[in-house]
């Protein structure tokens, strides 16, 4: 049986790795072995951080809502609790958007929250 070297597939595989690591610094974009390790690490970071991004944005929204609520004289957890009791179903992303760009609408929500808690 003849010997098969598989050169076409190997070259394609290596070119794919070097294409993915284009723009990396030094040997990480030039040498296959180093580039492969860098590629594997970067892809794992990308997978992980697509999930971390969701946490980071939720954290940002909560911070913005908390600051805006404090300016109206109510804590974040009392504000959210009041909205739940009042039956207002609005997510934190939109609340943060109101807090930053539409303070009047946010102030109305704070009034609704305070009234439902008293």
N, C-alpha and C positions, 0 to 999 in steps of 0.2 A: 504494500500500500504506500502511495507517495506521501511525503512529508508536507504538511500544510502549515504555513507560517502565520496566516491570519493578519497580514500586514495592513490590508485596507481597513478592516474594522478597528485595528489598534490605532492606526493613524487618525481615523475619524474620532475615536474616543478621546485621544490626546488633544486633538484640535478643539474639541468641544470644551474640554476643561480649560485650555489656554484662552479660549474665547470668553468663558465665564469670568476668568480672573484678569481680563484686560483692565488696566487701570490700577491694579494693585501695585504696591511699591516693591521694587527690587526683584529678587528671585521669585517672589510669589506670583509674578506674572510671566516669568521667563522659563523657569525650570519645572518640568512636569511634576516631579514628586512633591516639591514644595508647593506648587500651584494646586495640586490635588488636595493636599491637607488644608490649604487656605480656603479652597472652594467648599470643602465639606464643613469647615468651621463656619464660614459665612452663611451657608445655606441653613445650618442649624440655628444660628443667631436670627436669621430672617424668619424662620418658622416660629421660634420662641417669641420674637418681638412683635409679630402680628397679633399675638394674644396680649402681650404687655401693653401695647398701644391702647387697647380698649380700657385697661385698668387706669392708665395714665390720664386718658381723657375723662373718665368718670371722676377721678380724683380732682382734676381741674374744674369740672363743672360744680362739684360739691363745694370746693373752695370759693368759687365765684358766688354761688348762691348764699353760702354762709356769710360772706362779707356784706353782700347786699341786704341780707336779712338783719344782720347786726346793726346796720345803719338805720333800720326801721325799728330797732328796739326789741328784736325777738331772736332767739337762738335758732340755729339751723334745725336741730332735732324737733323743737317745738313747732317751727314753721311747717316742716314736712308732716308732722303728726296732725297738725291742724288741717292741712290740705286733705289728708286721708280721711279724717273724721267728716270733713265737709263734702267728701265724695268727689273731689277734684282729681281727675286722673290726667296728670301731665308729667312727662318724663323730665329728668334732670337736665338733659341737653337743652330742651326748650326753656326750662326755667332759667338756666344760665344765660341763654340768649336774651331772654326778657330782662334779666338783671343788668346786662351790659348795654343792650341797645334800646330797650323800651322800659325805662324806669317807672313810668306811670302805670303800665300794665302790671309790672311786678308789685308795685305798691298796692294795687287793687287786690292782688292775690294774697298779700300779707294781711290786708284788712279781713278778707274772707277767712284766712287761717285763724286770726285772732278771735273773730266772732264765733267760730265753731268751737273754739277751746273754752270760751267763757260761758 
